[in-house]
Amino acid sequence: NYSHHMRMSLDILYKEVPRAIVNVLEILEIEGLRRIKSDSLGCKLIQKQ
């Protein structure tokens, strides 16, 4: 179970390194990026950032 393993991992990390900052992020959905053509204005604006 994903949540169980995540909880165990965070508990172990907290026990070993209690002052560590852990940033847990979800996986980025890239479906919208596939719709942007490489020669489009949207793609050029995203690449400038």
N, C-alpha and C positions, 0 to 999 in steps of 0.2 A: 504494500500500500504506500503510495507516494507521500501522503501526509504523515504517516507513521515514520517513514525513513527521514523525512525532513525534520520532524520534531526530534528524533533521536540524534541526528547530526548536529542540530542546534544546541541540544542539551550537552553533548560531548564538547562542542566548541566552547560553550559557556563555562563548563567545568574546567577546561584546560586553559582558556584564555578569556577570563571574565570581562576584560575591558575592551575586547575587540568590537569593532563596529561591523555588523553584517548587513548587507543590502540584498534583500531577496526580491528578484524581479520576475515577472512573467515573461514567457517567450514572445518575442515580437512577431506580430502578424504581418507578413510581407505581401499578402494578396493584393493590397492596394498599390504597392510599388510595382507590381508586375504590369499593371494597367498603364503606367506612365511610359510613354515611348521615349527612347534615349535622345531623340532630337526635338522633344517638345519643350515648351516654355516651362512647364512644371518641373521637368527633370533638371533643367538648367538652374532654376531657382533653388531646388533642393541641394544641388551640388555646390552652390556658392556658400552655403551655411557651414 
